[in-house]
Amino acid sequence: MTTTPERTRVQPPPSAVETVTLASERDRRPGRVPRWVLKTISPIALIVLWQVLSSVGVLDTDTLASPVTVAETAAGMWQDGSLQSAVLTSVLRVLAGLAFGIVAAVVLATLAGLFRRGEDIIDAPMQMLRTVPVIGLIPLLIIWFGIGETPKIVLVGLAVTFPLYINLYSGIRNTDSTLIEASETLGLGWFGQVRHVILPSAMPQFLTGLRYALGTAWLALVFGETINATSGIGYEMNKAREFFATDVIIVCLVLYAILGLVADMIVRGLERGLLSWRPAFSGQ
Amino acid sequence: MATGVQRTVSDQRTVDAVSVRGLTRRFGDRAVISDLDLDIEPGQFVALLGASGCGKSTLLRILADLDKDVSGEVTVARRRAVGFQAPRLMPWKKVWHNVVLGLPGKPDRDRAVAALTEVGLAHRVDVWPKVLSGGEAQRAALARALVREPDLLLLDEPFSALDALTRITARGLVDELWQRHGCAVLLVTHDVEEALALADRVLVMQDGRIGYDAPVDLDRPRDVTDPEFQRLRAELLARLGVH
């Protein structure tokens, strides 16, 4: 007589399962330090450290003015109006250069992007010229345009044109061909395709180019204004150099930083408004 | 290359929705379509089957006027619309705007809403295409095609990217819309059951031409368990080289 051996089921002890907690009440627990506080702690700490070093005399005023002195200087410049007029002059220069640069880049990139002939004529020289450092053109610009407003605006314009051109051109060329085909079956003509398919599809990259271009615009302006200028933020900075007025120099640097930030915020606002259709990853 | 192309567009509904004579399309030395003839009557639902790479999508693209490098005589309805495998909605236009894109005149929202309601998307009128599910996007594409009131609707494997359940619903919707609109349909598919569930007539493409052409005389709605359905299914599978 044979007996079948009794089957035993092996059951792992419950403790054998290793678990991770993916969500719990702890995450929502109040009393955690908000992120904006965490983000502001380190800049504030740096400024405090700077002030302390200045007060105890490690940093002397000729090397670097203390934060308090800088704030007082800024207040003084505001009261006598020199701060506002410098900012206004610089902003107007950037806006004028930007306007010229955007128009030039949009016209050139659209022609090169939409037409094979345009690409042949425009793209090769643009790719060559973009490798020339714009700042290196300053001597030529002074010879051509003198030392007035024109060379500064041209410099900013040139600095803006290249990044914008490259991004808009590649945005146009990266348009999804299946969408162009679909629009063809919908009865859209060439103009309709450009307006409803190609340009909207190039918009994200155009805005990336714009953001980058604004950065280079300020950079070009700093150079343009420190050479042969009689007004503007860069001029104030250069003048301050002669008197070892580090406080004024810092005020000017902070102004450049603030203006750059404001420009970036404007473009990011544009992106939020114009690109809300995008199914893009927006970070964790 | 494209010598002897004659492409005429017909306006009258009495003429066939599609009329093709001696159509040839070469890719290099290889003729994907060679000397093909095809007529589709107005209002007829035709399914086009064929092994992968047999040229069935090429034929559809030619009829959609997306592939122009052909020789032969091709006449198609002037008013036609295309549904692709992917929805191909413009991501930067709201769903309703996508539906009426390309129609003459100002974008007519009411017309878009009516078309979207017909495909069951009345609640999705004002959203971006990115929030639509795969089935919803394909339905929006269908609304975009039908809002043009086509005499010929060309569908290129429109359900193949959908999951099995969504596919059944979408198939039912196409059946219903076709009966209401009465346009001729050419459905390119690799799914024999889908072809038999929807079409009046089934074509199989072989060696660059129509190798098999048979009517499907089954009552609608079609019943998969019907012996005649089964017989046709077996016959088509044999034709396609599946036993």
Interface residues (C-beta under 8 A of the other chain):
Chain A: T178 L179 E181 A182 S183 E184 T185 L186 G187 L188 G192 H196 V197 P200 S201 M203 S276 W277 R278 P279
Chain B: A64 D65 L66 A81 V82 F84 A86 R88 M90 P91 W92 K93 L101 G102 L103 W128 P129 K130 R144 R148
